[in-house]
Amino acid sequence: MHGPKFDRPKSKHLDILKRTSSASITTMLRQHGITKVWIPVKPLLPQFTKIVGPALTLRSVPGREDIAPLAYQPDTLFPGHPDDAIEALQPGDVLVHDGLGLSREGLFGDLLVYRIKMKGAAGLVSWMCIRDAPYMAERELPIFCLGSASPGGTVYNVDYNVPINCGGTLVLPGDVVVGDEDGVAVIPQSLIETIVEDVLYHEEREVYLRKLLAEGAPLKGTYPPSAETDHRFREWREEQRRAGKTIV
């Protein structure tokens, strides 16, 4: 079973979001009244700790012994592997998996992750463990999960492109996930452009504050910026834009 296709964000927006942290994203979303946006998973590999992309969601349900013989039958309603979800991935997508928080088994192992990589995905977020961890560095794919485990998954992968619960956080298809060492933040699809503008505002203000400090301004009133400093920054920013200058 699967939900409808979703619109992907503009690549220029993703490029801007790649410059910020999950912590900054949660702060910005809080300013817009959105607080339940953090998924408590961490990077599996220390060399691949950044993930940004639209979520293609996958929902698993617990296994049960009487249904197990159906898991690998044609057209089964209880798939043992998430083949359909993986094949639906487009380049740049992040597969976000509701793995029920299981920490003693892993659905995604070497071959499934290899196919995700070959589909051009930006990464994998699984609220579950990963298996075949010794091979994952070869895949060069950012993976965020609950750690690694030897046993294979016993879950059934019944839905994709549907709303899911991932670590207690709602994830909708097309939401953008931003992950780093702090975990994964979820940007609602409806707020992507707003958060992109917030990121630019923050970065451009940092440029302005460094300019003031270079000119000899004291820290007081400059950082943190006072209301007057923030007002002068807005005026300066508008001047730069009217002049066609790029700030960052």
Secondary structure, DSSP 8 states (H G I E B T S, - for coil): -B--------HHHHHHHTTS-HHHHHHHHHHTT----EE--EESSTT---EEEEEEEEEEE---TTTGGGTTSTT-SS-SS-HHHHHT--TT-EEEEEEEEEEEEEEE-HHHHHHHHHTT-SEEEEEEEES-HHHHHHHT--EEES-B-SSB---EEEEESS-EEETTEEE-TT-EEEEETTEEEEE-GGGHHHHHHHHHHHHHHHHHHHHHHHTT--STTTTTT-HHHHHHHHHHHHHHHHTT----
